[in-house]
Amino acid sequence: MTAETTGAAETTEPPEVAARPALMETVGLTRHFRVGGGLSRRTLHAVDDVSLVIRDREIVALVGESGSGKSTLARLLAQVYPPTSGEIRYRGRSLATLRGRRAKLAYRSDVPMVFQDPFSSLNPAYRVSHGILRGLALHRPELGRAERRAEAERVAEAVGLAPAAEILDRYPHELSGGQRQRIGFAQALAYRPRLILADEPVSMLDVSIRIGLLNVMTQLREREGVSILYITHDIASARYVADRLLVMYGGHVVESGPTEAVLAGPRHPYTQLLLSAVPDPRAPLEVDAAAARSDPPAVIDPAPGCRFRARCPLAVDACHALTPRLRELGPAHDAACHVAEADDPTPRAAATPA
């Protein structure tokens, strides 16, 4: 392994989970952006060497702070951005092989995105039914006018909007934030998706109505057979809905595994830092306060090494020279940390602290 290796390893999953067909896979997925101009041009490493699997009828939460690369990863999966390197496979087929408008429309129908801001994603000049009906005309042209209307009402009811006919005839400003976000899920559901990319769907909503949207996601999985990639900075909500948890920092996935296993016994110091902001009596954790006050990760022309090292109270010499790879530290539980130990959820310094 070289100092430049960033990496990810395949996660060993429980037999009942591994038996499900893989819906979406990424292998070494990377996205870099050029920033600056002239002689000052530099490279921002938004996503680096991410390998993940999302299985059929599974909710996977992607957790991390702002700037960790979560939304960029979602946009790569949605084909908003092309990858710098690496591969995305949907149902075993590389997206690089998609050719023609029909194939690309079929993929976008199968993998729609629900955005963070429920108001800006709706056109204020049209009734909320407009986006759903227009999407149905584009992605399901076999439906007639009356059938499209009936389907719009069905998906509205499926996400908890009632009476559906009345709500669909309203304008966006006449709905609450929670209702507008449900319209976003209804629009995605109208395409008969296999995987919904939900980018911070509840972050702009009041706490009192977030639970309703989280319940919508679990119901869509149970009733409609939809998988969901739930992107959030709120690790508490991830515990509520997700089967598996991926923790992202500085463009890397630093920990992954079943949600309860990761939260009950986090192996990476960054996961501990996230959890320290949401104390849980079942898994009391402590993180050095100095780590929380440190600078965010350097992702513009980053040097080799762990990108969390400046904030980590357990950093050792290796953290400054080698980028840690994900390695298995428990059943289906991986972490990218030089000092994490498989038999102890608390990482310990294994060498002279740096």
N, C-alpha and C positions, 0 to 999 in steps of 0.2 A: 504494500500500500504506500503510495506516495503522499507527500505533504499536500498535494493539490486534490486528493481524492475527497469527494464530498459525500456522501452517499446514502444509499438506502438499501436495505436487505429485505427479502421477502419475509413476511410474517407468517409464523406457524399458527394456524387457527384451530379452534376446537373442531372435532369431526363433524358436528351437526351444522356448523357454519361453513366449513370448507366444502361440504357436500353441495351447497347451493351453487348454481352456475355463476361465474363471474360476469357481471354486467359491464363494468367499466374498469379498465386497467391503465395505469401509466407506467412506463419504464424509463427511468432516467430523465424525466420531464424537466426541461430547463427553459427559462425565459429571461433574457437579458435585454436591457434597454440602453441605448446610447444617450448620454446626457452631456450638456455643455456644447461648445462649438469651437472650431478652429483647433488650436494647439491644446486647449483645455478639455477636449473630448474624453469622457470617461465612461465606464460601463456600470450600470446599476444591475445587481444580481437579484432580481425580484423573486425568482423561483430557481432553485438549484438541485438538480438530480433527485427529483421526487418520484418514488415508486409507490403506488398504492393500488388497492383493489376495493371496488364496491360491488357487493354481491346482490343477487336478486332479492327483493323485498327486505332491504336492509337500510337502516338509518345510520349514517356515519357523520359524526360531528367533527368539523375541522376548527380547532380552537387556537387562538393566538391574539396578541395585541395588534393595534393598528401598525401597518408597515411590515407585518410578518410575511406577507405574500399570499394570504388566504384568497383575497378577491382576484388577484392575478391568476392563481391556480384555477379558480372557477371559470374565469374568462377564457383560459386555455381550453378547458373542457367544453365550453360553449362555442368554441371556434371564433371568438371575438379577436383573439390574438393567435398568430401562428407560433408554434414553439421554436425556440432557438436551436434546440436539439432534443433528442429523446422521442418517445413514441406514445401515442394515445390509442388504445384499442377499445372498441365498443363491440361487445358480443363476439370477441375474437378477431374482429377485422380492424386493421389499422386505418385511422381517419385519413392518413396520407393517401390512401387508395380511393377515397371518395371522388367521383368524377361526375360532373353534370349537375344541373339544377335540381333534378328530381331526387337524386341521392342525398344531396345536402339538405333539401327540405325535409326529407324523411328523417334524417338525423336530428335536425332542430325540432322536429315534432316529437321525437322520442326523448330528447334531452333539453327541455325548455328551462328558462331561468326566471326566478322570482327575485326582484331587486329590493334593495334596502328601503328606498323612499317610495311609499305607496301612492303619493300624490303625483310626483314627477313622472311616474311610469304610466299615468293615465292622461289622455288628452282632455283638457278641461272643456273643450268646445263640443264634445260629444257625450252622449249618454254612456254609462259604463258598459252597456251591452255591446257598444260599437266594436271595442277591441276583441271581445270574445267572438262575435259574429264574423268579423273580418278574418280572424285567425282560422276559424272553422272553414271559411270559404277558400282560404289558401291551402290549409293542410288536409282538409277532408272534403275535397270538391265533389264527392259522390252524394253529399247531403243536399237536399233541396232547401228552399227558404224556410218552410215550416219546420223541417227537421232540424235546421240549425238553431232556430229559436227554441225548440223543445230541448235540444242538447244544452244550450246556454242555461236554461232554467234548471236542468238536471245537475249540472256541475256547480251552479250557484247554491243549490240546496245541499249538495255534497260537502261544501265547505262551511255550512252553517248559516247561509244567508236566506232568511225567510221573512215575508213572502217573496220568493225569488222574482216573480214577474214584476212586482212593484219596485224592487230594488234595482233591477236591471234597467229600468226606465229612468232612474235618477242620474243626475250629473255628479261628477266626482266631489264637488264641493258640498254636496248634500249628504255625503256619507262621512262617518267617523273614520279615524285612521285605521282602526281595526277592521272595519268593513272594507275599506279600500284595499288593505293587504289581502283580505280574503278574496277579493275580486282578482288580485294577482294570481293567487293559487287556482282560482276557478279558470282563469284564462289558460294557465299551464295545463290543468287537468283536461280541458276541452280537446287538447291535441292527442289524448290517449297516451300519455308519456310512460316511459319505463323508468326514467330517472329525472327527478327535479333538482336543479341546482338552486338552493335557497340561500342567497347572500345577505346575511344579517337581517332576516325578514321581520324580527320583532324588536330590533334595537331602537327604533324611533317611536315605539308605542309605549303607553303607560304600563307600569308594572301590573296594574289590575286587569288588563286585557291581554297581556302576553300569554298567560296560561291557556287562553282560548285558542290562540294560533298554534301553540305547541301541541294542543290536543288535535287540532286539524291535521297536523303532519302525521301523528300516529294513526289517526283514522284513515288517512289516505293510504298509508302502508297496509293497514289491515283490510280495508274495504275495496281498494282499487288495485292493490298489488304493486304500488309504486315504491321504488327506492328513492332515498333523499340524501343528498349531501348538504348537511346543515352547517353553514359557516357562521361562526359567532365568536365574540370575545368573552361571552358569559358562560363560564364553565358550569355554573349551577344549572342553567337551562339545558346544557348538553347532557348532564346527568339525567335529567327528566325524560328526554326523548330518545337518546342515541343508544344503539347497540354497541358500537365501537367508537373510540375516540382517537383522533390524530391531533397531536400538539405541534404547532408550527412556530418556528422562531428564526428570524433572519433569512427567510427563503428555504430553510431546511425543515423537514419533519424530524423532530427531536425525540418523540415518544409516540408509541401507538399500542393499542391493545383493547380488550373489552373494557367498556366504560367503567364498570365498578372496580375492576382489577387495577386500572390506572389510577383512579381517584382514591382507592383505599390504600394503595401501595405505590405511589409515584416514584419512578426511578431517576428521573432527570430533575436537576435543581430548578430549572425553569418551570416545570409543572408544579413543583412545590411552591414557587413564587406565585403562580396563578391561584393556587388553592389557598394560600395564606390570606388572600383578599376575600375568600368565602369560607370562613372557618366551618368545619364540620365536626360534630362531636364524635363521629365514628372514626375519624382519621385526623387527629390533631397534628398539625404540622407547623413548623417554625422555619422561617427564612430570615437570614440576616437583613436587617432594615437597610443597611448600606447598599445591598444589591438592588433594592427597589428604587433607589435614588439615582442609580448610575445612568449613563447615556444609553440610548437605543443602539441596536446593532449597526455596525458599519457594513453596509451592503453595496457601497460604491467602491469598485476595485478592492474587494476585501482581501486581506492577507490570509494565508493558510492558517488553520487552527479553528477551534470552537468559537463560534460567533457570540456565544453567551459568556465567554471567559471574563470579560471586563466586569460583569455583574455577578459572577459566581463566587461565593465565599470558599469554594472547595477547589478552585482552579490549581492545576499542577503544571509542571514544565511541558508535558505533552500537549496540554490544551492550547499552547501558543504555537505549536509546530505542526500538529496533525489534526485534520478535520475528522472528528469521530464518525464512525459509521453506525447505523442501526445494527444492534446485535440482540439476540434473544436473551432476556434475563428472567423470564418466567413463562408459563404456558400462554402462548399467543401474545406475549407482552415484550415489546422491543423498546430499546432506548439508545440514543446516540450520545454516550457519555463515557469518558475515559475512566472515571472513578466510580461509576455505579457498579454495585455488586448484585449478583443474581439472588443471593440468599438474604438480602437485607434491603428493604425499601428505601433506606436513607443512604444516599451516596456518601462515600468516605474517601478522604485523600489517600491515594495509594502510593504517592511519591512526595518529594519535597514540594510544599506549596510554592507556587510562582509568585 
